[in-house]
Amino acid sequence: MNILAELAGNFHIGFAALGAAIGVGLIGSKAAEATGRNPGAAGEIRNIAIILAALAEGIVFFAIYLA
């Protein structure tokens, strides 16, 4: 029974990391697209993208803490 609990915890962290990786990829993609459309706002777009990527990666730390 302990092995099943450990596997469930590992899957929990893996799915959180997978979701965060997909989220960061989408953020980067849309930030590049937005910078291409409006190069004058590149600095603001970059700052917002970095903040959103950090928030998306924070989910993994919550998953590790809860596992």
mmCIF file of the N, C-alpha and C atoms, coordinates in Angstrom:
data_MODEL
# 
_entry.id   MODEL 
# 
loop_
_atom_site.group_PDB 
_atom_site.id 
_atom_site.type_symbol 
_atom_site.label_atom_id 
_atom_site.label_alt_id 
_atom_site.label_comp_id 
_atom_site.label_asym_id 
_atom_site.label_entity_id 
_atom_site.label_seq_id 
_atom_site.pdbx_PDB_ins_code 
_atom_site.Cartn_x 
_atom_site.Cartn_y 
_atom_site.Cartn_z 
_atom_site.occupancy 
_atom_site.B_iso_or_equiv 
_atom_site.pdbx_formal_charge 
_atom_site.auth_seq_id 
_atom_site.auth_comp_id 
_atom_site.auth_asym_id 
_atom_site.auth_atom_id 
_atom_site.pdbx_PDB_model_num 
ATOM 1   N N  . MET A 1 1  ? 0.826 -1.191 0.000   1.00 0.00 ? 1  MET A N  1 
ATOM 2   C CA . MET A 1 1  ? 0.000 0.000  0.000   1.00 0.00 ? 1  MET A CA 1 
ATOM 3   C C  . MET A 1 1  ? 0.872 1.256  0.000   1.00 0.00 ? 1  MET A C  1 
ATOM 4   N N  . ASN A 1 2  ? 2.032 1.195  0.653   1.00 0.00 ? 2  ASN A N  1 
ATOM 5   C CA . ASN A 1 2  ? 2.913 2.362  0.672   1.00 0.00 ? 2  ASN A CA 1 
ATOM 6   C C  . ASN A 1 2  ? 3.467 2.663  -0.720  1.00 0.00 ? 2  ASN A C  1 
ATOM 7   N N  . ILE A 1 3  ? 3.731 1.615  -1.486  1.00 0.00 ? 3  ILE A N  1 
ATOM 8   C CA . ILE A 1 3  ? 4.262 1.816  -2.839  1.00 0.00 ? 3  ILE A CA 1 
ATOM 9   C C  . ILE A 1 3  ? 3.221 2.528  -3.704  1.00 0.00 ? 3  ILE A C  1 
ATOM 10  N N  . LEU A 1 4  ? 1.957 2.166  -3.548  1.00 0.00 ? 4  LEU A N  1 
ATOM 11  C CA . LEU A 1 4  ? 0.892 2.817  -4.307  1.00 0.00 ? 4  LEU A CA 1 
ATOM 12  C C  . LEU A 1 4  ? 0.793 4.294  -3.946  1.00 0.00 ? 4  LEU A C  1 
ATOM 13  N N  . ALA A 1 5  ? 0.952 4.617  -2.683  1.00 0.00 ? 5  ALA A N  1 
ATOM 14  C CA . ALA A 1 5  ? 0.909 6.015  -2.254  1.00 0.00 ? 5  ALA A CA 1 
ATOM 15  C C  . ALA A 1 5  ? 2.087 6.801  -2.830  1.00 0.00 ? 5  ALA A C  1 
ATOM 16  N N  . GLU A 1 6  ? 3.259 6.194  -2.868  1.00 0.00 ? 6  GLU A N  1 
ATOM 17  C CA . GLU A 1 6  ? 4.429 6.878  -3.433  1.00 0.00 ? 6  GLU A CA 1 
ATOM 18  C C  . GLU A 1 6  ? 4.259 7.098  -4.931  1.00 0.00 ? 6  GLU A C  1 
ATOM 19  N N  . LEU A 1 7  ? 3.729 6.105  -5.636  1.00 0.00 ? 7  LEU A N  1 
ATOM 20  C CA . LEU A 1 7  ? 3.497 6.267  -7.078  1.00 0.00 ? 7  LEU A CA 1 
ATOM 21  C C  . LEU A 1 7  ? 2.480 7.359  -7.348  1.00 0.00 ? 7  LEU A C  1 
ATOM 22  N N  . ALA A 1 8  ? 1.423 7.409  -6.565  1.00 0.00 ? 8  ALA A N  1 
ATOM 23  C CA . ALA A 1 8  ? 0.411 8.449  -6.761  1.00 0.00 ? 8  ALA A CA 1 
ATOM 24  C C  . ALA A 1 8  ? 1.018 9.822  -6.532  1.00 0.00 ? 8  ALA A C  1 
ATOM 25  N N  . GLY A 1 9  ? 1.875 9.953  -5.558  1.00 0.00 ? 9  GLY A N  1 
ATOM 26  C CA . GLY A 1 9  ? 2.542 11.225 -5.305  1.00 0.00 ? 9  GLY A CA 1 
ATOM 27  C C  . GLY A 1 9  ? 3.466 11.620 -6.436  1.00 0.00 ? 9  GLY A C  1 
ATOM 28  N N  . ASN A 1 10 ? 4.170 10.644 -6.990  1.00 0.00 ? 10 ASN A N  1 
ATOM 29  C CA . ASN A 1 10 ? 5.060 10.928 -8.111  1.00 0.00 ? 10 ASN A CA 1 
ATOM 30  C C  . ASN A 1 10 ? 4.275 11.330 -9.357  1.00 0.00 ? 10 ASN A C  1 
ATOM 31  N N  . PHE A 1 11 ? 3.148 10.670 -9.609  1.00 0.00 ? 11 PHE A N  1 
ATOM 32  C CA . PHE A 1 11 ? 2.314 11.059 -10.742 1.00 0.00 ? 11 PHE A CA 1 
ATOM 33  C C  . PHE A 1 11 ? 1.756 12.458 -10.548 1.00 0.00 ? 11 PHE A C  1 
ATOM 34  N N  . HIS A 1 12 ? 1.409 12.770 -9.322  1.00 0.00 ? 12 HIS A N  1 
ATOM 35  C CA . HIS A 1 12 ? 0.885 14.092 -8.982  1.00 0.00 ? 12 HIS A CA 1 
ATOM 36  C C  . HIS A 1 12 ? 1.898 15.171 -9.367  1.00 0.00 ? 12 HIS A C  1 
ATOM 37  N N  . ILE A 1 13 ? 3.134 14.984 -8.994  1.00 0.00 ? 13 ILE A N  1 
ATOM 38  C CA . ILE A 1 13 ? 4.185 15.959 -9.299  1.00 0.00 ? 13 ILE A CA 1 
ATOM 39  C C  . ILE A 1 13 ? 4.475 15.977 -10.793 1.00 0.00 ? 13 ILE A C  1 
ATOM 40  N N  . GLY A 1 14 ? 4.494 14.830 -11.419 1.00 0.00 ? 14 GLY A N  1 
ATOM 41  C CA . GLY A 1 14 ? 4.760 14.754 -12.854 1.00 0.00 ? 14 GLY A CA 1 
ATOM 42  C C  . GLY A 1 14 ? 3.703 15.467 -13.676 1.00 0.00 ? 14 GLY A C  1 
ATOM 43  N N  . PHE A 1 15 ? 2.442 15.276 -13.331 1.00 0.00 ? 15 PHE A N  1 
ATOM 44  C CA . PHE A 1 15 ? 1.372 15.959 -14.063 1.00 0.00 ? 15 PHE A CA 1 
ATOM 45  C C  . PHE A 1 15 ? 1.415 17.460 -13.830 1.00 0.00 ? 15 PHE A C  1 
ATOM 46  N N  . ALA A 1 16 ? 1.758 17.879 -12.618 1.00 0.00 ? 16 ALA A N  1 
ATOM 47  C CA . ALA A 1 16 ? 1.884 19.313 -12.343 1.00 0.00 ? 16 ALA A CA 1 
ATOM 48  C C  . ALA A 1 16 ? 3.034 19.903 -13.150 1.00 0.00 ? 16 ALA A C  1 
ATOM 49  N N  . ALA A 1 17 ? 4.149 19.187 -13.237 1.00 0.00 ? 17 ALA A N  1 
ATOM 50  C CA . ALA A 1 17 ? 5.287 19.676 -14.021 1.00 0.00 ? 17 ALA A CA 1 
ATOM 51  C C  . ALA A 1 17 ? 4.949 19.713 -15.503 1.00 0.00 ? 17 ALA A C  1 
ATOM 52  N N  . LEU A 1 18 ? 4.234 18.713 -15.990 1.00 0.00 ? 18 LEU A N  1 
ATOM 53  C CA . LEU A 1 18 ? 3.822 18.694 -17.395 1.00 0.00 ? 18 LEU A CA 1 
ATOM 54  C C  . LEU A 1 18 ? 2.900 19.866 -17.710 1.00 0.00 ? 18 LEU A C  1 
ATOM 55  N N  . GLY A 1 19 ? 1.944 20.116 -16.836 1.00 0.00 ? 19 GLY A N  1 
ATOM 56  C CA . GLY A 1 19 ? 1.032 21.242 -17.035 1.00 0.00 ? 19 GLY A CA 1 
ATOM 57  C C  . GLY A 1 19 ? 1.755 22.576 -16.999 1.00 0.00 ? 19 GLY A C  1 
ATOM 58  N N  . ALA A 1 20 ? 2.705 22.709 -16.070 1.00 0.00 ? 20 ALA A N  1 
ATOM 59  C CA . ALA A 1 20 ? 3.475 23.952 -15.986 1.00 0.00 ? 20 ALA A CA 1 
ATOM 60  C C  . ALA A 1 20 ? 4.334 24.146 -17.223 1.00 0.00 ? 20 ALA A C  1 
ATOM 61  N N  . ALA A 1 21 ? 4.921 23.069 -17.738 1.00 0.00 ? 21 ALA A N  1 
ATOM 62  C CA . ALA A 1 21 ? 5.753 23.173 -18.942 1.00 0.00 ? 21 ALA A CA 1 
ATOM 63  C C  . ALA A 1 21 ? 4.915 23.586 -20.149 1.00 0.00 ? 21 ALA A C  1 
ATOM 64  N N  . ILE A 1 22 ? 3.738 23.026 -20.274 1.00 0.00 ? 22 ILE A N  1 
ATOM 65  C CA . ILE A 1 22 ? 2.853 23.416 -21.375 1.00 0.00 ? 22 ILE A CA 1 
ATOM 66  C C  . ILE A 1 22 ? 2.437 24.875 -21.216 1.00 0.00 ? 22 ILE A C  1 
ATOM 67  N N  . GLY A 1 23 ? 2.131 25.273 -19.988 1.00 0.00 ? 23 GLY A N  1 
ATOM 68  C CA . GLY A 1 23 ? 1.736 26.657 -19.736 1.00 0.00 ? 23 GLY A CA 1 
ATOM 69  C C  . GLY A 1 23 ? 2.840 27.649 -20.054 1.00 0.00 ? 23 GLY A C  1 
ATOM 70  N N  . VAL A 1 24 ? 4.056 27.344 -19.650 1.00 0.00 ? 24 VAL A N  1 
ATOM 71  C CA . VAL A 1 24 ? 5.184 28.234 -19.940 1.00 0.00 ? 24 VAL A CA 1 
ATOM 72  C C  . VAL A 1 24 ? 5.435 28.300 -21.441 1.00 0.00 ? 24 VAL A C  1 
ATOM 73  N N  . GLY A 1 25 ? 5.288 27.193 -22.131 1.00 0.00 ? 25 GLY A N  1 
ATOM 74  C CA . GLY A 1 25 ? 5.444 27.191 -23.578 1.00 0.00 ? 25 GLY A CA 1 
ATOM 75  C C  . GLY A 1 25 ? 4.409 28.061 -24.262 1.00 0.00 ? 25 GLY A C  1 
ATOM 76  N N  . LEU A 1 26 ? 3.169 27.983 -23.814 1.00 0.00 ? 26 LEU A N  1 
ATOM 77  C CA . LEU A 1 26 ? 2.122 28.826 -24.383 1.00 0.00 ? 26 LEU A CA 1 
ATOM 78  C C  . LEU A 1 26 ? 2.369 30.301 -24.081 1.00 0.00 ? 26 LEU A C  1 
ATOM 79  N N  . ILE A 1 27 ? 2.829 30.595 -22.885 1.00 0.00 ? 27 ILE A N  1 
ATOM 80  C CA . ILE A 1 27 ? 3.133 31.980 -22.517 1.00 0.00 ? 27 ILE A CA 1 
ATOM 81  C C  . ILE A 1 27 ? 4.237 32.521 -23.412 1.00 0.00 ? 27 ILE A C  1 
ATOM 82  N N  . GLY A 1 28 ? 5.288 31.746 -23.606 1.00 0.00 ? 28 GLY A N  1 
ATOM 83  C CA . GLY A 1 28 ? 6.385 32.182 -24.469 1.00 0.00 ? 28 GLY A CA 1 
ATOM 84  C C  . GLY A 1 28 ? 5.943 32.377 -25.907 1.00 0.00 ? 28 GLY A C  1 
ATOM 85  N N  . SER A 1 29 ? 5.114 31.475 -26.388 1.00 0.00 ? 29 SER A N  1 
ATOM 86  C CA . SER A 1 29 ? 4.623 31.568 -27.753 1.00 0.00 ? 29 SER A CA 1 
ATOM 87  C C  . SER A 1 29 ? 3.787 32.828 -27.958 1.00 0.00 ? 29 SER A C  1 
ATOM 88  N N  . LYS A 1 30 ? 2.878 33.073 -27.046 1.00 0.00 ? 30 LYS A N  1 
ATOM 89  C CA . LYS A 1 30 ? 2.015 34.248 -27.179 1.00 0.00 ? 30 LYS A CA 1 
ATOM 90  C C  . LYS A 1 30 ? 2.784 35.539 -26.945 1.00 0.00 ? 30 LYS A C  1 
ATOM 91  N N  . ALA A 1 31 ? 3.807 35.504 -26.087 1.00 0.00 ? 31 ALA A N  1 
ATOM 92  C CA . ALA A 1 31 ? 4.631 36.704 -25.879 1.00 0.00 ? 31 ALA A CA 1 
ATOM 93  C C  . ALA A 1 31 ? 5.423 37.032 -27.137 1.00 0.00 ? 31 ALA A C  1 
ATOM 94  N N  . ALA A 1 32 ? 5.942 36.016 -27.801 1.00 0.00 ? 32 ALA A N  1 
ATOM 95  C CA . ALA A 1 32 ? 6.660 36.250 -29.053 1.00 0.00 ? 32 ALA A CA 1 
ATOM 96  C C  . ALA A 1 32 ? 5.721 36.783 -30.122 1.00 0.00 ? 32 ALA A C  1 
ATOM 97  N N  . GLU A 1 33 ? 4.514 36.241 -30.173 1.00 0.00 ? 33 GLU A N  1 
ATOM 98  C CA . GLU A 1 33 ? 3.524 36.713 -31.139 1.00 0.00 ? 33 GLU A CA 1 
ATOM 99  C C  . GLU A 1 33 ? 3.131 38.164 -30.856 1.00 0.00 ? 33 GLU A C  1 
ATOM 100 N N  . ALA A 1 34 ? 2.929 38.490 -29.583 1.00 0.00 ? 34 ALA A N  1 
ATOM 101 C CA . ALA A 1 34 ? 2.558 39.859 -29.226 1.00 0.00 ? 34 ALA A CA 1 
ATOM 102 C C  . ALA A 1 34 ? 3.690 40.836 -29.508 1.00 0.00 ? 34 ALA A C  1 
ATOM 103 N N  . THR A 1 35 ? 4.930 40.417 -29.287 1.00 0.00 ? 35 THR A N  1 
ATOM 104 C CA . THR A 1 35 ? 6.069 41.282 -29.585 1.00 0.00 ? 35 THR A CA 1 
ATOM 105 C C  . THR A 1 35 ? 6.192 41.503 -31.093 1.00 0.00 ? 35 THR A C  1 
ATOM 106 N N  . GLY A 1 36 ? 5.889 40.493 -31.875 1.00 0.00 ? 36 GLY A N  1 
ATOM 107 C CA . GLY A 1 36 ? 5.914 40.639 -33.327 1.00 0.00 ? 36 GLY A CA 1 
ATOM 108 C C  . GLY A 1 36 ? 4.853 41.607 -33.825 1.00 0.00 ? 36 GLY A C  1 
ATOM 109 N N  . ARG A 1 37 ? 3.713 41.616 -33.156 1.00 0.00 ? 37 ARG A N  1 
ATOM 110 C CA . ARG A 1 37 ? 2.642 42.509 -33.571 1.00 0.00 ? 37 ARG A CA 1 
ATOM 111 C C  . ARG A 1 37 ? 2.891 43.946 -33.122 1.00 0.00 ? 37 ARG A C  1 
ATOM 112 N N  . ASN A 1 38 ? 3.519 44.107 -31.946 1.00 0.00 ? 38 ASN A N  1 
ATOM 113 C CA . ASN A 1 38 ? 3.749 45.447 -31.406 1.00 0.00 ? 38 ASN A CA 1 
ATOM 114 C C  . ASN A 1 38 ? 5.156 45.518 -30.812 1.00 0.00 ? 38 ASN A C  1 
ATOM 115 N N  . PRO A 1 39 ? 6.173 45.759 -31.622 1.00 0.00 ? 39 PRO A N  1 
ATOM 116 C CA . PRO A 1 39 ? 7.549 45.773 -31.116 1.00 0.00 ? 39 PRO A CA 1 
ATOM 117 C C  . PRO A 1 39 ? 7.822 46.865 -30.092 1.00 0.00 ? 39 PRO A C  1 
ATOM 118 N N  . GLY A 1 40 ? 7.031 47.916 -30.111 1.00 0.00 ? 40 GLY A N  1 
ATOM 119 C CA . GLY A 1 40 ? 7.236 49.004 -29.157 1.00 0.00 ? 40 GLY A CA 1 
ATOM 120 C C  . GLY A 1 40 ? 6.922 48.608 -27.723 1.00 0.00 ? 40 GLY A C  1 
ATOM 121 N N  . ALA A 1 41 ? 6.115 47.596 -27.549 1.00 0.00 ? 41 ALA A N  1 
ATOM 122 C CA . ALA A 1 41 ? 5.723 47.159 -26.208 1.00 0.00 ? 41 ALA A CA 1 
ATOM 123 C C  . ALA A 1 41 ? 6.496 45.919 -25.775 1.00 0.00 ? 41 ALA A C  1 
ATOM 124 N N  . ALA A 1 42 ? 7.640 45.665 -26.376 1.00 0.00 ? 42 ALA A N  1 
ATOM 125 C CA . ALA A 1 42 ? 8.390 44.440 -26.095 1.00 0.00 ? 42 ALA A CA 1 
ATOM 126 C C  . ALA A 1 42 ? 8.811 44.345 -24.633 1.00 0.00 ? 42 ALA A C  1 
ATOM 127 N N  . GLY A 1 43 ? 9.220 45.451 -24.046 1.00 0.00 ? 43 GLY A N  1 
ATOM 128 C CA . GLY A 1 43 ? 9.655 45.422 -22.647 1.00 0.00 ? 43 GLY A CA 1 
ATOM 129 C C  . GLY A 1 43 ? 8.526 45.067 -21.698 1.00 0.00 ? 43 GLY A C  1 
ATOM 130 N N  . GLU A 1 44 ? 7.370 45.662 -21.892 1.00 0.00 ? 44 GLU A N  1 
ATOM 131 C CA . GLU A 1 44 ? 6.221 45.366 -21.031 1.00 0.00 ? 44 GLU A CA 1 
ATOM 132 C C  . GLU A 1 44 ? 5.746 43.933 -21.231 1.00 0.00 ? 44 GLU A C  1 
ATOM 133 N N  . ILE A 1 45 ? 5.729 43.487 -22.476 1.00 0.00 ? 45 ILE A N  1 
ATOM 134 C CA . ILE A 1 45 ? 5.303 42.112 -22.761 1.00 0.00 ? 45 ILE A CA 1 
ATOM 135 C C  . ILE A 1 45 ? 6.258 41.121 -22.115 1.00 0.00 ? 45 ILE A C  1 
ATOM 136 N N  . ARG A 1 46 ? 7.562 41.396 -22.195 1.00 0.00 ? 46 ARG A N  1 
ATOM 137 C CA . ARG A 1 46 ? 8.555 40.512 -21.594 1.00 0.00 ? 46 ARG A CA 1 
ATOM 138 C C  . ARG A 1 46 ? 8.366 40.428 -20.080 1.00 0.00 ? 46 ARG A C  1 
ATOM 139 N N  . ASN A 1 47 ? 8.145 41.579 -19.435 1.00 0.00 ? 47 ASN A N  1 
ATOM 140 C CA . ASN A 1 47 ? 7.964 41.584 -17.981 1.00 0.00 ? 47 ASN A CA 1 
ATOM 141 C C  . ASN A 1 47 ? 6.739 40.785 -17.561 1.00 0.00 ? 47 ASN A C  1 
ATOM 142 N N  . ILE A 1 48 ? 5.646 40.982 -18.264 1.00 0.00 ? 48 ILE A N  1 
ATOM 143 C CA . ILE A 1 48 ? 4.423 40.248 -17.940 1.00 0.00 ? 48 ILE A CA 1 
ATOM 144 C C  . ILE A 1 48 ? 4.617 38.756 -18.185 1.00 0.00 ? 48 ILE A C  1 
ATOM 145 N N  . ALA A 1 49 ? 5.296 38.390 -19.274 1.00 0.00 ? 49 ALA A N  1 
ATOM 146 C CA . ALA A 1 49 ? 5.524 36.976 -19.588 1.00 0.00 ? 49 ALA A CA 1 
ATOM 147 C C  . ALA A 1 49 ? 6.390 36.312 -18.520 1.00 0.00 ? 49 ALA A C  1 
ATOM 148 N N  . ILE A 1 50 ? 7.395 37.028 -18.023 1.00 0.00 ? 50 ILE A N  1 
ATOM 149 C CA . ILE A 1 50 ? 8.257 36.456 -16.980 1.00 0.00 ? 50 ILE A CA 1 
ATOM 150 C C  . ILE A 1 50 ? 7.464 36.231 -15.700 1.00 0.00 ? 50 ILE A C  1 
ATOM 151 N N  . ILE A 1 51 ? 6.621 37.182 -15.338 1.00 0.00 ? 51 ILE A N  1 
ATOM 152 C CA . ILE A 1 51 ? 5.803 37.035 -14.128 1.00 0.00 ? 51 ILE A CA 1 
ATOM 153 C C  . ILE A 1 51 ? 4.839 35.868 -14.273 1.00 0.00 ? 51 ILE A C  1 
ATOM 154 N N  . LEU A 1 52 ? 4.180 35.762 -15.422 1.00 0.00 ? 52 LEU A N  1 
ATOM 155 C CA . LEU A 1 52 ? 3.233 34.670 -15.629 1.00 0.00 ? 52 LEU A CA 1 
ATOM 156 C C  . LEU A 1 52 ? 3.924 33.311 -15.674 1.00 0.00 ? 52 LEU A C  1 
ATOM 157 N N  . ALA A 1 53 ? 5.122 33.253 -16.244 1.00 0.00 ? 53 ALA A N  1 
ATOM 158 C CA . ALA A 1 53 ? 5.862 31.987 -16.264 1.00 0.00 ? 53 ALA A CA 1 
ATOM 159 C C  . ALA A 1 53 ? 6.252 31.572 -14.849 1.00 0.00 ? 53 ALA A C  1 
ATOM 160 N N  . ALA A 1 54 ? 6.638 32.533 -14.019 1.00 0.00 ? 54 ALA A N  1 
ATOM 161 C CA . ALA A 1 54 ? 6.986 32.211 -12.635 1.00 0.00 ? 54 ALA A CA 1 
ATOM 162 C C  . ALA A 1 54 ? 5.774 31.710 -11.868 1.00 0.00 ? 54 ALA A C  1 
ATOM 163 N N  . LEU A 1 55 ? 4.617 32.296 -12.112 1.00 0.00 ? 55 LEU A N  1 
ATOM 164 C CA . LEU A 1 55 ? 3.400 31.824 -11.446 1.00 0.00 ? 55 LEU A CA 1 
ATOM 165 C C  . LEU A 1 55 ? 3.021 30.417 -11.916 1.00 0.00 ? 55 LEU A C  1 
ATOM 166 N N  . ALA A 1 56 ? 3.201 30.141 -13.202 1.00 0.00 ? 56 ALA A N  1 
ATOM 167 C CA . ALA A 1 56 ? 2.898 28.804 -13.721 1.00 0.00 ? 56 ALA A CA 1 
ATOM 168 C C  . ALA A 1 56 ? 3.846 27.763 -13.133 1.00 0.00 ? 56 ALA A C  1 
ATOM 169 N N  . GLU A 1 57 ? 5.109 28.121 -12.976 1.00 0.00 ? 57 GLU A N  1 
ATOM 170 C CA . GLU A 1 57 ? 6.070 27.177 -12.396 1.00 0.00 ? 57 GLU A CA 1 
ATOM 171 C C  . GLU A 1 57 ? 5.872 27.011 -10.895 1.00 0.00 ? 57 GLU A C  1 
ATOM 172 N N  . GLY A 1 58 ? 5.254 27.977 -10.257 1.00 0.00 ? 58 GLY A N  1 
ATOM 173 C CA . GLY A 1 58 ? 4.975 27.868 -8.827  1.00 0.00 ? 58 GLY A CA 1 
ATOM 174 C C  . GLY A 1 58 ? 4.036 26.722 -8.505  1.00 0.00 ? 58 GLY A C  1 
ATOM 175 N N  . ILE A 1 59 ? 3.229 26.322 -9.476  1.00 0.00 ? 59 ILE A N  1 
ATOM 176 C CA . ILE A 1 59 ? 2.306 25.200 -9.265  1.00 0.00 ? 59 ILE A CA 1 
ATOM 177 C C  . ILE A 1 59 ? 3.081 23.928 -8.953  1.00 0.00 ? 59 ILE A C  1 
ATOM 178 N N  . VAL A 1 60 ? 4.237 23.751 -9.577  1.00 0.00 ? 60 VAL A N  1 
ATOM 179 C CA . VAL A 1 60 ? 5.047 22.559 -9.337  1.00 0.00 ? 60 VAL A CA 1 
ATOM 180 C C  . VAL A 1 60 ? 5.529 22.534 -7.889  1.00 0.00 ? 60 VAL A C  1 
ATOM 181 N N  . PHE A 1 61 ? 5.896 23.693 -7.359  1.00 0.00 ? 61 PHE A N  1 
ATOM 182 C CA . PHE A 1 61 ? 6.351 23.737 -5.973  1.00 0.00 ? 61 PHE A CA 1 
ATOM 183 C C  . PHE A 1 61 ? 5.220 23.410 -5.007  1.00 0.00 ? 61 PHE A C  1 
ATOM 184 N N  . PHE A 1 62 ? 3.995 23.840 -5.321  1.00 0.00 ? 62 PHE A N  1 
ATOM 185 C CA . PHE A 1 62 ? 2.863 23.457 -4.495  1.00 0.00 ? 62 PHE A CA 1 
ATOM 186 C C  . PHE A 1 62 ? 2.637 21.954 -4.554  1.00 0.00 ? 62 PHE A C  1 
ATOM 187 N N  . ALA A 1 63 ? 2.789 21.361 -5.736  1.00 0.00 ? 63 ALA A N  1 
ATOM 188 C CA . ALA A 1 63 ? 2.602 19.904 -5.884  1.00 0.00 ? 63 ALA A CA 1 
ATOM 189 C C  . ALA A 1 63 ? 3.660 19.142 -5.094  1.00 0.00 ? 63 ALA A C  1 
ATOM 190 N N  . ILE A 1 64 ? 4.906 19.639 -5.140  1.00 0.00 ? 64 ILE A N  1 
ATOM 191 C CA . ILE A 1 64 ? 5.975 18.973 -4.371  1.00 0.00 ? 64 ILE A CA 1 
ATOM 192 C C  . ILE A 1 64 ? 5.700 19.093 -2.881  1.00 0.00 ? 64 ILE A C  1 
ATOM 193 N N  . TYR A 1 65 ? 5.223 20.254 -2.446  1.00 0.00 ? 65 TYR A N  1 
ATOM 194 C CA . TYR A 1 65 ? 4.934 20.460 -1.030  1.00 0.00 ? 65 TYR A CA 1 
ATOM 195 C C  . TYR A 1 65 ? 3.778 19.561 -0.572  1.00 0.00 ? 65 TYR A C  1 
ATOM 196 N N  . LEU A 1 66 ? 2.770 19.406 -1.407  1.00 0.00 ? 66 LEU A N  1 
ATOM 197 C CA . LEU A 1 66 ? 1.610 18.602 -1.019  1.00 0.00 ? 66 LEU A CA 1 
ATOM 198 C C  . LEU A 1 66 ? 1.880 17.102 -1.118  1.00 0.00 ? 66 LEU A C  1 
ATOM 199 N N  . ALA A 1 67 ? 2.860 16.708 -1.915  1.00 0.00 ? 67 ALA A N  1 
ATOM 200 C CA . ALA A 1 67 ? 3.163 15.280 -2.040  1.00 0.00 ? 67 ALA A CA 1 
ATOM 201 C C  . ALA A 1 67 ? 3.984 14.859 -0.876  1.00 0.00 ? 67 ALA A C  1 
# 
